[in-house]
Amino acid sequence: MGDVVVEDVSLWRAGFDELFDRVAGVFHRAEPRRWARAYLTGLLAPVERKNAWQLSEAAGQVDPSRLQHFLNRSRWDADALRDGLRSYVAEALACPDGVLVVDETGFLKKGVRSAGVQRQYSGTAGRVENSQLGVFLAYAGRSGRALIDRELYLPESWVGDPDRCADAGIPESRCSAGVLTKPRLAEAMIARTMDAGVVAGWVAADSAYGRDGKFRAFCEARRLSYVLEVPVKQTVTDLDGRRRVDTLVGRAPAEAWHRVSAGLGERGERLYDWAWAWAWATLPHFGDLPAGYARTLLARRSLDDPTEIAYYLCFHPATIEREQVVAVAGARWAIEECFQAAKDQCGLDHYQVRKWEPWYRHITLAMLAHAFLAVTAATDPKAHAGWAHSQSPTSAVSWR
């Protein structure tokens, strides 16, 4: 047993060394390179609060000044680190039916000086709180999922105050660009990912993105298939004219609904009743449907409360199999699992920085630590079985 443990630790260390070798060039000097390695090691260690004080203590330092210098003032590019992280995840997890999942998460903060902070709704807290909001992109493949990009949302209270932006180290070009909505930030991240050559077949997101016509048009222009949740008041056009999605789904016959798992969750299979309506769900402002593609409407009904129905607009090749659409709808939960793991295990939300660049630096390092755990689980045969089982594809039948 002891030999097995030693072997496992040796493999873990070898994997970590390999990852760090990939990104070490981002840190051009020896000192920031040493601190980057120490920071990542601390984020992966069983440290209770992964802030500057405790990570410095774990690195054998009596105070956090050197680590704070590494985050705040040393010269290295967090975007270059993100590019290395994305490449690392893509090499290990990418597959033709991989899903790019967009969502935001909140970071509760005190005071008014942290970049982008204001009183706003935070899904993390489930209410309006003083918080920052980060918009993230995750990659969900057959064998694992990981966060691969991030953007800090800047509300109007910030972009309309250049002096406040300057105090928080926000680049003038970003402040002068005005409010970039969450769908616009998502588009930028998806574009970067696709332009980098990452293989992906789908985009999934909740209604904050699905209801945005420009976001859907962006995906269609790139021929990116999507399954996007939309609100109950969303309208589409059928043969009888423009109708709300709940009206259309309300017309579905009983035999249109099929009980199908959307994948494994913490409590077992995520079972729902699903109905799928074909081709006529065409959005009027999109113009002609691209050749070989279809737009469909998917509905998910709760077993416990049949009045609880979620609606999705879908765009995909006309030859797509029904089960893939439901699988993508289920894959959207992958990013929630990434948030939970990255916060609980890698200190994604443990930072104590206020300025723009240090936020990106900490967040990217925490994402890299989480990606290491995800890739290790996907590539280590002993860890892979349990990790991959929770992401197995689902099946569905449709109403046509």
C-alpha positions as CSV (number, residue, x, y, z in Angstrom):
1,M,0.0,0.0,0.0
2,G,2.8,2.4,0.9
3,D,4.5,1.8,-2.5
4,V,1.2,2.6,-4.2
5,V,0.8,5.9,-2.4
6,V,4.4,6.9,-3.2
7,E,3.8,6.1,-6.8
8,D,0.6,8.1,-6.9
9,V,2.4,11.1,-5.3
10,S,5.3,10.8,-7.7
11,L,2.9,10.8,-10.7
12,W,1.0,13.8,-9.2
13,R,4.3,15.7,-8.8
14,A,5.4,14.8,-12.3
15,G,2.1,16.1,-13.7
16,F,2.5,19.3,-11.8
17,D,6.1,19.8,-13.0
18,E,5.0,19.2,-16.6
19,L,2.2,21.8,-16.2
20,F,4.5,24.4,-14.7
21,D,7.1,23.9,-17.4
22,R,4.4,24.7,-19.9
23,V,3.7,28.1,-18.4
24,A,7.0,29.0,-16.8
25,G,7.9,31.2,-19.7
26,V,5.1,33.6,-18.8
27,F,7.2,34.6,-15.8
28,H,10.3,36.1,-17.4
29,R,12.5,36.3,-14.3
30,A,13.5,33.7,-11.7
31,E,11.9,35.4,-8.7
32,P,8.3,35.7,-10.1
33,R,8.7,32.2,-11.5
34,R,9.5,30.9,-8.0
35,W,6.5,32.7,-6.6
36,A,4.2,31.5,-9.3
37,R,5.2,27.9,-8.5
38,A,4.8,28.5,-4.7
39,Y,1.4,30.2,-5.3
40,L,0.1,27.3,-7.4
41,T,1.4,24.8,-4.8
42,G,-0.4,26.7,-2.1
43,L,-3.6,26.8,-4.0
44,L,-3.5,23.0,-4.4
45,A,-2.5,22.5,-0.7
46,P,-4.9,21.9,2.2
47,V,-4.6,25.5,3.3
48,E,-7.8,26.8,4.9
49,R,-7.9,30.3,3.5
50,K,-5.8,30.7,0.3
51,N,-5.1,34.4,0.8
52,A,-1.7,36.2,0.8
53,W,-1.0,35.6,4.5
54,Q,-1.7,31.9,4.5
55,L,-0.1,31.1,1.2
56,S,3.0,33.0,2.3
57,E,3.1,31.0,5.5
58,A,2.7,27.8,3.5
59,A,5.7,29.0,1.5
60,G,7.8,29.5,4.6
61,Q,7.6,33.3,4.7
62,V,7.0,35.3,7.8
63,D,4.9,38.0,6.0
64,P,3.1,38.3,2.7
65,S,5.0,41.2,1.2
66,R,6.8,39.2,-1.4
67,L,3.7,37.3,-2.5
68,Q,1.8,40.6,-2.6
69,H,4.5,42.1,-4.8
70,F,4.2,39.0,-7.1
71,L,0.4,39.7,-7.5
72,N,0.5,43.4,-7.6
73,R,3.7,44.7,-9.1
74,S,5.9,42.1,-10.7
75,R,5.9,42.0,-14.5
76,W,4.0,39.1,-16.1
77,D,1.0,38.8,-18.3
78,A,-2.2,37.1,-16.9
79,D,-3.6,36.8,-20.4
80,A,-0.5,34.9,-21.6
81,L,-1.0,32.5,-18.6
82,R,-4.7,32.1,-19.6
83,D,-3.6,31.2,-23.1
84,G,-1.3,28.5,-21.7
85,L,-4.1,27.2,-19.4
86,R,-6.5,27.0,-22.4
87,S,-4.0,25.1,-24.5
88,Y,-3.4,22.7,-21.6
89,V,-7.1,22.0,-21.1
90,A,-7.7,21.7,-24.8
91,E,-5.0,19.1,-25.3
92,A,-6.3,17.0,-22.5
93,L,-10.1,17.4,-22.7
94,A,-11.1,18.7,-26.1
95,C,-13.3,16.6,-28.4
96,P,-15.6,17.3,-31.4
97,D,-18.7,17.4,-29.2
98,G,-17.2,19.4,-26.4
99,V,-19.3,22.2,-24.9
100,L,-18.3,25.8,-24.2
101,V,-20.3,26.8,-21.2
102,V,-20.8,30.4,-20.2
103,D,-21.9,31.7,-16.8
104,E,-21.0,34.3,-14.1
105,T,-20.3,33.9,-10.4
106,G,-20.2,36.5,-7.7
107,F,-17.4,37.5,-5.3
108,L,-18.8,39.1,-2.1
109,K,-16.7,42.2,-1.1
110,K,-16.7,44.9,1.5
111,G,-16.1,48.6,0.7
112,V,-16.2,50.4,-2.7
113,R,-12.6,50.2,-3.9
114,S,-12.4,46.7,-5.4
115,A,-12.5,46.9,-9.2
116,G,-16.1,46.5,-10.5
117,V,-17.7,46.2,-7.0
118,Q,-21.2,47.5,-6.4
119,R,-24.4,46.3,-4.9
120,Q,-25.8,43.9,-7.5
121,Y,-27.5,40.6,-7.7
122,S,-25.1,37.8,-6.9
123,G,-26.1,34.2,-7.7
124,T,-23.5,33.1,-5.2
125,A,-25.5,34.8,-2.4
126,G,-28.9,34.5,-4.1
127,R,-29.6,38.1,-3.4
128,V,-28.4,41.7,-4.0
129,E,-25.0,42.1,-2.3
130,N,-21.9,44.3,-2.5
131,S,-20.0,42.1,-4.9
132,Q,-17.8,41.7,-8.0
133,L,-19.1,39.6,-10.9
134,G,-16.8,37.5,-13.0
135,V,-18.0,36.1,-16.4
136,F,-16.4,32.7,-17.1
137,L,-16.0,30.2,-19.9
138,A,-15.7,26.5,-19.2
139,Y,-14.8,23.6,-21.4
140,A,-16.9,20.5,-20.8
141,G,-15.6,17.4,-22.7
142,R,-16.3,13.7,-22.4
143,S,-13.6,13.1,-19.8
144,G,-13.6,16.3,-17.8
145,R,-14.4,20.0,-17.5
146,A,-12.4,23.1,-16.5
147,L,-12.6,26.9,-16.6
148,I,-10.6,28.3,-19.5
149,D,-11.3,32.1,-19.6
150,R,-12.6,34.9,-17.5
151,E,-13.6,38.6,-17.6
152,L,-14.5,41.0,-14.8
153,Y,-17.8,42.7,-15.4
154,L,-17.7,46.5,-15.1
155,P,-21.1,48.2,-14.3
156,E,-22.1,51.7,-15.3
157,S,-21.1,53.0,-11.9
158,W,-17.5,52.3,-12.8
159,V,-17.2,53.0,-16.5
160,G,-18.8,56.4,-15.9
161,D,-16.1,57.4,-13.4
162,P,-12.6,57.5,-15.0
163,D,-10.9,58.6,-11.8
164,R,-12.3,55.7,-9.9
165,C,-11.2,53.3,-12.7
166,A,-7.7,54.8,-12.6
167,D,-7.5,54.3,-8.8
168,A,-8.4,50.6,-9.3
169,G,-5.8,50.2,-12.1
170,I,-8.5,49.6,-14.8
171,P,-7.0,50.3,-18.2
172,E,-8.2,53.5,-19.8
173,S,-9.2,51.6,-23.0
174,R,-11.4,49.3,-21.0
175,C,-13.1,52.1,-19.1
176,S,-13.7,54.2,-22.2
177,A,-15.3,51.2,-24.0
178,G,-18.4,51.7,-21.8
179,V,-20.4,49.0,-20.3
180,L,-19.7,45.6,-21.9
181,T,-22.7,43.4,-21.1
182,K,-22.2,39.9,-20.0
183,P,-23.2,38.4,-23.4
184,R,-20.6,40.7,-25.0
185,L,-17.9,39.5,-22.6
186,A,-19.0,35.9,-23.4
187,E,-18.6,36.5,-27.1
188,A,-15.1,37.8,-26.6
189,M,-14.1,34.7,-24.7
190,I,-15.7,32.3,-27.2
191,A,-14.0,34.2,-30.1
192,R,-10.6,33.9,-28.4
193,T,-11.2,30.2,-27.8
194,M,-12.2,29.4,-31.4
195,D,-9.5,31.6,-32.9
196,A,-7.0,29.7,-30.9
197,G,-8.1,26.5,-32.6
198,V,-9.8,24.8,-29.7
199,V,-12.1,22.0,-30.9
200,A,-15.7,22.4,-29.6
201,G,-19.1,21.6,-31.0
202,W,-21.5,23.4,-28.8
203,V,-22.2,26.5,-26.7
204,A,-24.5,26.3,-23.6
205,A,-25.7,29.1,-21.3
206,D,-28.5,30.2,-19.1
207,S,-31.2,32.7,-20.0
208,A,-29.0,35.8,-19.3
209,Y,-27.3,34.9,-22.5
210,G,-30.0,32.9,-24.4
211,R,-32.4,35.8,-24.4
212,D,-29.8,38.0,-26.1
213,G,-30.5,38.0,-29.8
214,K,-27.0,39.3,-30.6
215,F,-25.4,36.5,-28.7
216,R,-27.4,33.9,-30.6
217,A,-26.6,35.6,-33.9
218,F,-22.9,35.6,-32.9
219,C,-22.9,31.8,-32.4
220,E,-24.8,31.2,-35.6
221,A,-22.4,33.4,-37.6
222,R,-19.6,31.1,-36.4
223,R,-21.7,28.0,-37.1
224,L,-21.4,27.2,-33.4
225,S,-24.3,24.9,-32.3
226,Y,-26.0,26.0,-29.1
227,V,-28.5,25.0,-26.5
228,L,-29.4,28.3,-24.7
229,E,-32.0,28.6,-21.9
230,V,-34.5,31.4,-22.5
231,P,-37.1,33.0,-20.3
232,V,-40.8,32.0,-20.4
233,K,-41.7,35.2,-22.3
234,Q,-39.3,34.5,-25.1
235,T,-41.1,34.4,-28.5
236,V,-40.4,32.4,-31.6
237,T,-42.3,32.2,-35.0
238,D,-44.2,29.2,-36.0
239,L,-46.6,28.6,-38.9
240,D,-49.3,30.5,-37.1
241,G,-47.2,33.5,-36.3
242,R,-45.2,34.8,-33.4
243,R,-45.8,32.9,-30.1
244,R,-44.3,32.7,-26.7
245,V,-42.3,29.5,-25.9
246,D,-44.6,28.5,-23.1
247,T,-47.6,28.7,-25.4
248,L,-45.9,26.5,-28.0
249,V,-44.8,24.0,-25.4
250,G,-48.3,24.0,-23.8
251,R,-49.7,22.7,-27.1
252,A,-47.4,19.6,-27.0
253,P,-49.3,16.4,-26.7
254,A,-48.7,14.1,-23.8
255,E,-46.8,11.6,-25.9
256,A,-44.3,14.4,-26.7
257,W,-42.8,14.2,-23.2
258,H,-40.1,11.6,-22.5
259,R,-38.4,11.0,-19.2
260,V,-34.7,11.2,-19.7
261,S,-31.6,11.7,-17.5
262,A,-29.7,15.0,-18.1
263,G,-26.6,13.4,-16.5
264,L,-25.4,12.5,-13.0
265,G,-25.6,15.0,-10.2
266,E,-24.7,14.9,-6.5
267,R,-27.9,12.9,-5.8
268,G,-27.8,10.6,-8.8
269,E,-29.4,10.9,-12.2
270,R,-30.9,14.2,-13.1
271,L,-34.3,13.0,-14.4
272,Y,-36.7,15.3,-16.2
273,D,-39.4,15.1,-18.8
274,W,-38.3,16.5,-22.1
275,A,-40.1,17.7,-25.3
276,W,-38.3,18.7,-28.5
277,A,-40.0,20.7,-31.3
278,W,-38.4,20.7,-34.7
279,A,-37.5,23.2,-37.4
280,W,-40.4,25.7,-37.2
281,A,-38.9,27.5,-34.1
282,T,-37.3,30.2,-36.4
283,L,-36.4,33.6,-35.1
284,P,-37.7,36.4,-37.3
285,H,-34.8,38.8,-37.0
286,F,-32.2,36.2,-38.0
287,G,-33.3,36.0,-41.7
288,D,-32.6,32.9,-43.6
289,L,-31.6,29.7,-41.8
290,P,-28.1,28.6,-42.8
291,A,-28.0,25.7,-45.2
292,G,-27.9,22.4,-43.4
293,Y,-28.9,23.8,-40.0
294,A,-32.0,23.8,-37.9
295,R,-33.4,25.8,-35.1
296,T,-35.4,23.9,-32.5
297,L,-37.1,24.4,-29.2
298,L,-36.4,22.2,-26.2
299,A,-38.4,22.0,-23.0
300,R,-37.5,20.5,-19.6
301,R,-40.2,19.7,-17.1
302,S,-39.6,18.9,-13.4
303,L,-40.9,15.6,-12.1
304,D,-41.7,17.0,-8.7
305,D,-43.5,20.1,-10.0
306,P,-44.9,19.7,-13.6
307,T,-45.5,23.5,-13.7
308,E,-41.8,24.1,-13.4
309,I,-40.6,24.1,-17.0
310,A,-37.3,25.4,-18.5
311,Y,-37.1,26.4,-22.2
312,Y,-34.2,26.3,-24.6
313,L,-33.6,27.7,-28.0
314,C,-31.3,25.4,-30.0
315,F,-29.3,25.8,-33.2
316,H,-27.4,22.8,-34.8
317,P,-26.9,20.8,-37.9
318,A,-30.1,19.4,-39.2
319,T,-28.7,15.9,-39.0
320,I,-28.0,16.1,-35.2
321,E,-29.2,13.3,-33.0
322,R,-31.9,14.0,-30.5
323,E,-29.9,12.7,-27.5
324,Q,-27.1,15.2,-28.2
325,V,-29.4,18.2,-27.6
326,V,-30.4,17.0,-24.2
327,A,-26.8,16.1,-23.4
328,V,-25.7,19.7,-24.1
329,A,-28.6,21.1,-22.0
330,G,-27.3,18.9,-19.1
331,A,-23.7,19.9,-19.7
332,R,-24.5,23.5,-18.6
333,W,-24.3,22.4,-15.0
334,A,-20.6,21.6,-15.6
335,I,-19.6,25.2,-15.0
336,E,-21.4,25.3,-11.7
337,E,-19.4,22.3,-10.6
338,C,-16.3,24.1,-11.8
339,F,-17.1,27.1,-9.7
340,Q,-17.7,25.0,-6.6
341,A,-14.5,23.0,-7.1
342,A,-12.4,26.0,-7.9
343,K,-13.6,27.9,-4.9
344,D,-13.6,25.0,-2.4
345,Q,-10.3,23.4,-3.6
346,C,-8.3,26.1,-5.2
347,G,-9.3,29.4,-3.5
348,L,-10.9,31.0,-6.5
349,D,-12.8,33.4,-4.2
350,H,-10.1,33.7,-1.4
351,Y,-8.3,36.7,-2.9
352,Q,-7.7,40.0,-1.0
353,V,-6.7,42.2,-4.0
354,R,-8.6,45.3,-5.0
355,K,-7.1,46.3,-8.4
356,W,-7.8,45.1,-11.9
357,E,-4.6,43.3,-12.8
358,P,-4.1,41.5,-9.5
359,W,-7.7,40.2,-9.8
360,Y,-7.0,38.7,-13.2
361,R,-3.7,37.2,-11.9
362,H,-5.2,35.5,-8.9
363,I,-8.3,34.2,-10.8
364,T,-6.1,32.8,-13.6
365,L,-3.8,31.1,-11.2
366,A,-6.7,29.6,-9.3
367,M,-8.2,28.4,-12.7
368,L,-4.9,26.8,-13.6
369,A,-4.8,25.0,-10.3
370,H,-8.3,23.7,-10.9
371,A,-7.4,22.7,-14.4
372,F,-4.6,20.7,-13.1
373,L,-7.0,18.8,-10.9
374,A,-9.4,18.3,-13.7
375,V,-6.8,17.1,-16.2
376,T,-5.2,14.8,-13.6
377,A,-8.5,13.2,-12.9
378,A,-9.2,12.8,-16.6
379,T,-5.8,11.2,-17.4
380,D,-5.1,9.2,-14.3
381,P,-6.9,5.8,-14.7
382,K,-7.6,5.5,-11.0
383,A,-9.2,8.9,-10.8
384,H,-10.8,8.9,-14.3
385,A,-13.6,6.4,-13.7
386,G,-15.5,8.4,-11.1
387,W,-14.7,11.7,-12.7
388,A,-15.9,10.7,-16.2
389,H,-18.9,8.8,-15.0
390,S,-20.5,12.0,-13.8
391,Q,-20.2,13.4,-17.4
392,S,-21.5,10.5,-19.4
393,P,-23.7,11.5,-22.3
394,T,-27.5,11.3,-21.9
395,S,-30.2,10.3,-24.4
396,A,-33.5,11.8,-25.4
397,V,-36.3,11.4,-27.8
398,S,-38.1,14.3,-29.5
399,W,-41.5,15.7,-30.3
400,R,-41.6,16.6,-34.0
